[in-house]
Amino acid sequence: MSLPVPNIRGNLFDVSGKVVAITGAAQGIGRCLSIGFASAGSSVVIADMNAENLEKTKSEIAEINDSVAAVVTDVSADDAADRIVGAAQDLGGKLDALINNAGIMSYTDALTIQDDEWDRMYEINLRSPMRIMRAALNAMASQGNGSVINIGSSWSSRASAFNQDGGGVDYCSAKAALQSLSRGAAQDVAKYGVRVNAIAPGGVDTPMHAHHRDNLFAYEKYIPLGRMEVAEDLVGTAIFLASEASAYITGQTIHVNGGLLMVD
């Protein structure tokens, strides 16, 4: 099976009518992606373990687009994948795009990291996205189309989180593995007309970084585009990867970081 050639006489970036599932949607990047797709006319399934904030996101989306469903779940739960994919199929009869965004952060270094810390990082940032992606890919393969977008990190290409005094060895390596997983999965499902890509943000000013925001902003002076990244900066790239505009792109990681990596 092969994807059709894009129709350049239409709106290549049109995602209206698509059904999109987004994890980690209660705040930060996931919230912005959810609102962005809803504003572009997509039906949106949002998932997160924070029920209160997830309901706030759902209410924001409902003001724009009433085609929204919320799934309260820890992405590491055994039934998370089936519940998320099932909610999409219940909402719109299909799943056009999955955005694996949920994740956790760490600054632990290689000398002190404990086994349970390592295991938890890989459970949330690699194994859980893999399981949700696997369920989505099976649904998409049956449809003959679909796009999976895994949220990696530009820090996977650096020695440590924010590259200051070391640390984050588990986070950086798990995100690098997620991006490698995206490439491998892309090859496996290309024959079904399904694409898999990753987006690698830089340091994004979100609630995840609230307790070390000063360290985050210490890097602003190194960003060629001149300001700290915000969650809204990722919405356009995600819509691109979910749309016909990227129909011939798979197995790629797109770095969205204001040019931060090119200065190394």
C-alpha positions, 0 to 999 in steps of 0.5 A, spaced: 500 500 500 502 506 498 500 513 500 496 518 494 500 523 491 498 530 495 493 534 492 496 541 491 490 544 489 487 543 495 489 545 502 495 541 504 495 543 511 487 541 512 486 537 519 479 538 519 475 532 520 481 528 523 481 525 529 487 526 533 489 523 540 494 527 545 497 524 551 499 529 557 494 534 555 492 537 561 497 542 561 503 545 557 505 542 550 499 537 550 494 542 552 497 547 546 497 541 541 489 539 543 487 547 543 491 548 536 488 541 533 481 543 535 481 550 533 483 547 526 477 543 526 479 536 528 476 532 533 480 531 539 481 525 544 485 528 550 488 524 555 492 525 562 492 523 569 491 529 572 483 529 572 482 536 574 487 540 569 484 535 564 477 537 565 479 545 564 483 543 558 476 539 555 472 546 557 477 550 553 476 546 547 469 545 548 468 553 547 472 552 540 470 545 538 465 540 541 468 534 538 472 532 544 473 526 549 477 526 555 480 520 558 483 520 565 489 515 565 496 514 567 499 512 560 503 507 564 496 503 566 495 496 562 489 499 559 491 506 557 492 504 550 486 501 549 482 506 552 485 512 548 485 508 541 477 506 543 475 513 545 478 516 538 474 510 535 468 512 539 468 519 538 470 519 530 470 512 528 477 512 526 484 515 529 488 519 524 493 521 528 496 520 535 501 525 539 505 521 544 506 527 549 506 525 556 513 525 559 517 526 566 523 530 567 530 528 571 536 531 572 539 525 575 547 524 574 550 517 572 554 517 578 548 517 583 542 515 579 538 509 582 535 503 578 528 505 580 529 512 577 531 509 571 526 504 570 520 509 572 523 514 566 523 509 561 516 506 563 513 513 562 518 516 557 519 510 552 515 503 554 508 507 555 509 511 548 511 504 545 504 501 548 500 506 546 503 507 539 502 500 538 495 500 539 494 506 534 498 503 529 494 497 529 488 501 528 491 505 523 494 499 519 487 497 518 484 504 516 490 504 511 492 511 513 495 515 519 500 519 523 504 518 529 508 523 532 512 522 538 514 528 542 522 527 543 527 532 545 533 536 542 536 534 549 537 527 546 542 530 542 546 533 548 550 530 554 545 532 559 539 536 560 540 543 559 548 541 558 549 545 565 552 541 570 551 534 568 545 530 569 538 528 566 542 522 563 536 517 564 531 523 560 536 524 555 537 517 553 530 515 554 528 521 549 533 519 544 531 512 544 524 514 543 526 518 537 530 511 534 523 507 536 520 512 531 524 511 526 524 503 527 516 503 527 516 508 521 519 502 517 515 497 520 508 500 518 510 504 511 507 498 507 500 500 510 500 507 509 502 509 516 507 514 518 511 515 524 515 521 526 518 525 532 518 532 534 524 534 538 523 541 542 528 545 546 527 547 553 520 549 553 517 554 558 511 549 561 509 548 568 514 542 568 520 546 568 516 551 574 521 549 579 527 550 575 525 556 571 531 560 572 536 554 569 531 554 563 532 561 562 539 561 562 539 558 556 535 563 552 541 567 550 544 562 546 537 561 542 539 564 535 531 566 534 532 570 541 527 568 545 525 562 550 521 556 546 513 556 548 508 550 547 505 554 542 511 554 537 510 546 536 503 546 534 504 548 527 509 542 526 504 537 529 499 540 524 504 539 519 506 532 520 498 530 521 496 533 515 497 531 507 503 536 507 507 531 510 505 525 506 512 523 504 515 524 510 516 518 515 521 516 520 524 523 521 525 527 527 524 535 526 528 539 531 524 545 533 528 549 538 529 556 535 536 554 532 539 552 539 542 546 536 546 549 530 550 553 535 554 547 538 
